[in-house]
Amino acid sequence: MSTDTQQATGVAVLAAEEPPDTAAAAPKAAETEQAADTAGAAGTVAAAGAVPPVVDAATATGTPTPGRLPKPMIAAAAIAGVVLVAVPVALSGVLDGGGPGERPGTPGYAQNLPPGAGFVPGMAAQQAGQVPGEPAAVPPGGQAPLPPGAEVPAEQAGVPAVPGAPVGAGAAPAGAPGPAGPAPQGQQPPQAQKQVMAANVATYEGMAGPGCGGGTGFAGVGSYRDGKAGWTDNGGGCGNAYVSIPMSGDAGKDDSSAYGLWTFNTGAVTAGSCAVSVFVPDGNLTQVGGNPTYYRVFDRFDVSKAAPTGTFSVRQVAERGHWVQVGTFRVNGAKIAVQLLTRGQDWNGSTKTYAHHAAAAMKASCRQG
């Protein structure tokens, strides 16, 4: 049969020895059998001698060859394989958080440490290219890792092996103070000792005056009542009450029979110092008129024959309504006392002014030592 006949029918030609009539009937039998398969006889094996259909190259249609997968299915499988390989790689880069050029460090060496630091004996892994049993290669300008249990050479510890030799790079110069080590057991650093000593120092705070108590006292020695010419009481309660004491009439001479006296029992502060503050109340000249008012300080309560440990004065007319810090004085035997003197001028020319000194609250802040 000619080639033109094969292309027109699209069916394979039987062997040449078949008679012409038999060869011409073969395509018809194949077409009939194919139609029967399409109508519902799928899976039936073609009769012996039947030739399977050939796909037309022009239309790309026809029945696939048994035992072969379709090309679309092969392409889909290839795409799925690429996706399965690419996704874990992409996720590992995101989760690791490594930047460009980063790679895991060699086991047994700490990361981001100064040169020579970070070596852990017994943990260093064999370097790439190292022959087992041979010493590790020394990096340029560096030092080889020490074997487990080996002592650090003096040069690596920052101390030259030969006196006068230069110290290795990054090491502290010879003679330079090293980092402070822990204090010996049972001892504390100097700063901690100072803090403990400061915490153990005894202190005292107290306020004395008319209406106050709690280890403090106030006494008006030689007091008398004679209207505005004598002693007068003002206010009420500790910190608010005060006594107005008449002046002697002489700016340079005291009335030794009259004075005000504040006393403090400083408790645990048996020997040390006390900072003293005086409150000046707000009042007129007949109540708060010291200009100035003089005081003496003692380290005992009996002041009649004792020598004062200090003196001070306050211009009451200029400090009305204020606390005035007057100085620091010695305390001895857990006692300190302050005496107000009566010297002062209570007249102006031939006119009596009835000016008085004010004796109000007083504070003592004391410290042992």
C-alpha positions as CSV (number, residue, x, y, z in Angstrom):
1,M,0.0,0.0,0.0
2,S,1.2,3.5,-0.7
3,T,2.2,6.1,1.8
4,D,-0.7,8.4,0.6
5,T,-3.2,5.7,1.7
6,Q,-1.6,5.4,5.2
7,Q,-1.8,9.2,5.8
8,A,-5.5,9.3,4.6
9,T,-6.7,6.6,6.9
10,G,-4.4,7.3,9.9
11,V,-4.2,3.5,10.5
12,A,-1.2,1.2,10.5
13,V,-1.0,-1.2,7.5
14,L,-1.0,-4.9,8.0
15,A,1.8,-7.1,6.7
16,A,2.4,-7.3,3.0
17,E,1.5,-10.9,2.6
18,E,-2.2,-10.3,3.5
19,P,-4.5,-10.2,0.5
20,P,-5.6,-6.8,-0.7
21,D,-9.2,-7.4,0.4
22,T,-8.2,-8.4,3.9
23,A,-5.9,-5.3,4.3
24,A,-8.7,-3.0,3.2
25,A,-11.1,-4.5,5.7
26,A,-8.7,-4.1,8.6
27,P,-9.2,-0.3,9.1
28,K,-13.0,-0.8,9.0
29,A,-12.8,-3.5,11.7
30,A,-10.6,-1.3,13.9
31,E,-13.0,1.7,13.6
32,T,-16.0,-0.5,14.5
33,E,-14.1,-1.9,17.6
34,Q,-13.1,1.6,18.7
35,A,-16.7,2.8,18.5
36,A,-17.8,-0.1,20.6
37,D,-15.2,0.7,23.2
38,T,-16.4,4.3,23.4
39,A,-20.0,3.3,23.8
40,G,-19.4,1.6,27.1
41,A,-17.2,-1.5,26.5
42,A,-14.2,0.1,28.2
43,G,-11.5,-2.2,29.4
44,T,-12.3,-4.9,26.7
45,V,-9.2,-6.1,25.1
46,A,-9.0,-5.6,21.3
47,A,-9.3,-8.6,19.2
48,A,-6.1,-10.3,18.1
49,G,-4.7,-8.7,15.1
50,A,-6.3,-5.3,15.8
51,V,-4.0,-2.3,15.5
52,P,-4.2,0.4,18.4
53,P,-5.2,3.9,17.3
54,V,-2.5,6.4,16.4
55,V,-2.7,10.1,17.7
56,D,-3.2,12.6,14.9
57,A,-0.2,15.0,14.9
58,A,-2.4,17.8,13.6
59,T,-5.1,17.7,16.3
60,A,-3.1,16.1,19.2
61,T,-6.1,13.9,20.1
62,G,-6.4,10.3,20.6
63,T,-6.3,7.6,23.2
64,P,-3.0,7.6,25.3
65,T,-0.7,4.7,25.0
66,P,-1.2,2.2,27.8
67,G,1.4,2.4,30.6
68,R,2.4,6.0,30.1
69,L,1.6,9.1,32.2
70,P,0.2,12.2,30.5
71,K,2.6,15.1,30.1
72,P,0.5,17.5,32.2
73,M,0.7,15.1,35.1
74,I,4.5,14.9,34.8
75,A,4.8,18.7,34.7
76,A,2.6,19.1,37.8
77,A,4.7,16.5,39.7
78,A,7.9,18.3,38.7
79,I,6.5,21.7,40.0
80,A,5.4,20.1,43.3
81,G,8.9,18.7,43.8
82,V,10.5,22.1,43.3
83,V,8.1,23.7,45.8
84,L,8.8,21.1,48.4
85,V,12.5,21.6,48.2
86,A,12.5,25.4,48.0
87,V,10.1,26.1,50.9
88,P,12.2,24.5,53.7
89,V,15.3,26.3,52.5
90,A,13.6,29.6,52.5
91,L,12.1,29.0,55.9
92,S,15.4,28.0,57.4
93,G,17.0,31.3,56.3
94,V,14.2,33.3,57.9
95,L,14.2,31.4,61.2
96,D,18.0,31.4,61.6
97,G,18.2,35.1,61.3
98,G,21.7,34.9,60.0
99,G,22.9,37.9,58.0
100,P,25.0,37.8,54.9
101,G,28.4,36.3,55.4
102,E,27.5,34.7,58.8
103,R,28.2,31.1,59.5
104,P,28.2,28.9,62.6
105,G,31.3,29.3,64.7
106,T,33.7,26.5,65.4
107,P,32.5,24.3,68.4
108,G,34.4,25.0,71.5
109,Y,35.0,28.7,70.8
110,A,32.8,31.6,72.2
111,Q,31.4,34.1,69.7
112,N,32.1,37.9,69.7
113,L,35.0,37.8,72.1
114,P,38.5,39.4,72.0
115,P,41.3,37.6,70.4
116,G,42.6,34.7,72.5
117,A,39.4,34.5,74.5
118,G,36.6,32.0,74.3
119,F,38.6,28.7,74.2
120,V,37.1,25.9,76.1
121,P,39.5,23.1,76.8
122,G,38.4,19.7,75.4
123,M,35.7,21.3,73.2
124,A,37.6,22.5,70.2
125,A,36.6,20.6,67.0
126,Q,39.1,19.6,64.4
127,Q,39.7,22.4,62.0
128,A,39.0,21.9,58.3
129,G,42.0,20.3,56.6
130,Q,43.7,19.3,59.8
131,V,45.3,15.9,59.8
132,P,44.3,13.7,62.8
133,G,47.1,13.5,65.3
134,E,48.9,16.6,64.2
135,P,48.8,20.0,66.0
136,A,46.2,22.5,64.9
137,A,47.3,25.3,62.5
138,V,48.1,28.6,64.2
139,P,46.1,31.5,62.7
140,P,48.1,34.5,61.4
141,G,49.1,36.8,64.2
142,G,47.3,34.5,66.7
143,Q,48.0,31.7,69.1
144,A,47.2,28.1,68.9
145,P,44.5,26.7,71.2
146,L,45.8,25.0,74.3
147,P,45.2,21.3,74.8
148,P,42.9,20.3,77.7
149,G,44.5,20.7,81.1
150,A,47.4,22.8,79.8
151,E,48.4,25.9,81.8
152,V,48.2,29.4,80.1
153,P,51.7,30.6,79.2
154,A,52.9,33.8,80.8
155,E,52.9,35.6,77.5
156,Q,49.2,34.8,76.9
157,A,48.3,35.8,80.5
158,G,49.7,39.3,79.7
159,V,53.0,38.9,81.5
160,P,56.2,38.7,79.4
161,A,58.1,35.5,79.9
162,V,61.4,37.4,79.7
163,P,61.7,40.6,81.8
164,G,61.6,43.7,79.6
165,A,59.9,41.8,76.7
166,P,56.9,43.4,75.1
167,V,53.5,42.2,76.3
168,G,51.2,40.5,73.8
169,A,48.6,42.5,72.0
170,G,45.6,43.3,74.1
171,A,47.3,42.3,77.4
172,A,47.6,44.7,80.3
173,P,51.1,46.3,80.7
174,A,53.3,44.9,83.4
175,G,52.8,46.6,86.7
176,A,49.3,47.9,85.7
177,P,46.6,47.2,88.4
178,G,44.5,44.2,87.5
179,P,40.7,43.8,88.0
180,A,39.7,43.8,91.6
181,G,39.1,40.2,92.8
182,P,36.6,39.1,95.4
183,A,37.3,40.0,99.0
184,P,38.7,37.2,101.1
185,Q,36.2,35.1,102.9
186,G,35.1,36.8,106.1
187,Q,36.1,40.2,104.9
188,Q,34.1,43.0,103.2
189,P,35.3,45.6,100.6
190,P,36.2,49.0,102.2
191,Q,33.1,50.6,100.7
192,A,30.8,48.0,102.2
193,Q,32.6,48.3,105.6
194,K,32.0,52.1,105.5
195,Q,28.3,51.6,104.8
196,V,28.0,49.1,107.6
197,M,29.7,51.4,110.0
198,A,27.5,54.3,108.9
199,A,24.4,52.1,109.5
200,N,25.6,51.3,113.0
201,V,26.3,54.9,114.0
202,A,23.9,56.1,116.7
203,T,21.8,59.2,116.0
204,Y,19.3,61.3,117.9
205,E,16.5,63.8,116.8
206,G,14.6,65.8,119.4
207,M,12.5,68.9,119.8
208,A,12.2,70.8,123.1
209,G,10.1,73.8,124.2
210,P,6.9,74.8,126.0
211,G,4.4,71.9,125.7
212,C,7.0,69.3,124.5
213,G,8.3,66.1,126.2
214,G,9.8,62.8,125.1
215,G,13.2,63.2,126.8
216,T,13.4,66.9,126.3
217,G,12.5,69.8,128.7
218,F,12.0,73.5,129.0
219,A,12.1,75.6,132.1
220,G,11.5,79.3,132.7
221,V,13.8,80.1,135.6
222,G,12.8,83.2,137.7
223,S,9.5,83.6,135.9
224,Y,6.8,85.9,137.2
225,R,3.5,87.3,135.9
226,D,3.0,91.1,135.8
227,G,0.9,91.9,132.8
228,K,2.9,93.1,129.8
229,A,5.9,93.8,132.1
230,G,6.3,90.2,133.3
231,W,6.5,86.7,131.7
232,T,3.7,86.0,129.2
233,D,2.5,82.8,127.6
234,N,1.5,82.6,123.9
235,G,0.2,79.9,121.6
236,G,-0.4,76.3,122.6
237,G,1.2,72.8,122.0
238,C,4.7,71.7,121.2
239,G,6.0,73.7,118.3
240,N,3.4,76.5,118.6
241,A,3.6,77.6,122.2
242,Y,6.2,80.1,123.3
243,V,7.0,82.2,126.4
244,S,7.9,85.9,126.2
245,I,10.7,86.7,128.7
246,P,11.2,90.3,129.9
247,M,14.6,91.9,129.1
248,S,17.0,93.1,131.7
249,G,16.9,96.7,130.4
250,D,20.7,96.6,129.7
251,A,22.0,95.5,126.4
252,G,25.3,94.4,128.0
253,K,24.2,92.8,131.3
254,D,22.0,89.8,132.2
255,D,19.6,89.2,135.0
256,S,21.2,86.1,136.4
257,S,18.1,85.1,138.3
258,A,16.0,84.8,135.1
259,Y,16.5,82.8,132.0
260,G,15.0,80.1,129.7
261,L,16.6,76.6,129.6
262,W,16.1,73.8,127.0
263,T,17.4,70.4,127.8
264,F,17.9,67.3,125.5
265,N,18.6,63.7,126.7
266,T,20.3,62.4,123.6
267,G,20.0,58.7,124.5
268,A,22.4,56.4,122.5
269,V,24.5,59.4,121.5
270,T,26.7,59.5,124.6
271,A,29.5,61.5,123.0
272,G,29.4,63.3,119.7
273,S,27.9,66.5,118.2
274,C,24.5,68.1,117.8
275,A,23.3,70.5,115.2
276,V,20.9,73.0,116.9
277,S,18.0,75.0,115.3
278,V,15.9,77.7,116.9
279,F,12.3,78.6,115.9
280,V,11.4,82.3,116.0
281,P,7.6,82.8,116.3
282,D,5.7,85.5,114.6
283,G,4.7,88.3,117.1
284,N,5.0,92.0,118.0
285,L,7.9,93.7,119.9
286,T,6.4,92.9,123.3
287,Q,6.3,89.2,122.3
288,V,9.2,88.6,120.0
289,G,11.6,91.6,120.3
290,G,15.1,90.2,120.7
291,N,17.6,92.4,118.7
292,P,19.5,90.3,119.2
293,T,18.9,87.5,121.7
294,Y,21.9,85.7,123.2
295,Y,22.2,82.0,124.0
296,R,24.8,79.7,125.7
297,V,25.3,75.9,125.1
298,F,26.3,73.3,127.8
299,D,27.1,69.6,127.8
300,R,25.2,69.2,131.1
301,F,21.8,70.2,132.6
302,D,23.2,72.1,135.7
303,V,24.3,75.3,134.1
304,S,24.7,77.5,137.2
305,K,28.4,76.8,137.7
306,A,29.3,75.1,134.4
307,A,31.4,76.5,131.5
308,P,29.5,76.8,128.2
309,T,30.7,74.8,125.3
310,G,29.5,77.4,122.8
311,T,27.4,80.6,122.3
312,F,25.3,82.1,119.5
313,S,22.8,84.9,118.9
314,V,19.6,85.4,116.9
315,R,18.0,88.7,115.7
316,Q,14.5,87.7,116.4
317,V,13.0,90.8,115.0
318,A,14.4,89.9,111.5
319,E,13.7,86.1,111.7
320,R,10.0,86.0,112.8
321,G,8.2,82.9,111.6
322,H,11.4,81.0,110.6
323,W,13.7,78.2,111.8
324,V,17.3,79.3,112.2
325,Q,20.2,76.9,112.2
326,V,22.7,78.3,114.7
327,G,25.6,75.8,114.7
328,T,26.9,72.4,115.9
329,F,27.9,71.8,119.5
330,R,29.5,69.0,121.5
331,V,27.4,66.5,123.5
332,N,28.8,64.6,126.4
333,G,27.2,62.1,128.7
334,A,24.1,62.0,126.5
335,K,23.2,65.6,127.6
336,I,23.1,69.0,125.9
337,A,21.4,72.2,127.2
338,V,20.8,75.7,125.8
339,Q,20.3,78.8,127.9
340,L,18.5,82.0,126.8
341,L,20.0,85.1,128.4
342,T,17.9,88.2,129.4
343,R,20.3,91.0,128.4
344,G,18.5,93.6,126.2
345,Q,17.1,97.1,126.0
346,D,13.4,97.4,126.5
347,W,13.1,101.1,126.2
348,N,13.6,103.8,123.5
349,G,14.7,107.2,124.9
350,S,12.4,107.9,127.8
351,T,9.6,105.6,126.5
352,K,9.2,102.0,127.8
353,T,8.8,99.6,124.9
354,Y,8.3,96.4,127.0
355,A,10.3,94.4,124.5
356,H,10.6,90.7,125.3
357,H,12.7,87.8,124.2
358,A,10.7,84.8,122.8
359,A,11.5,81.3,124.0
360,A,9.8,78.9,121.5
361,A,10.7,75.4,120.1
362,M,14.3,74.2,119.6
363,K,15.6,71.2,117.7
364,A,18.8,69.1,118.2
365,S,20.0,66.6,115.6
366,C,22.9,64.6,117.1
367,R,25.3,61.9,115.9
368,Q,27.7,59.6,117.8
369,G,31.4,60.1,117.4
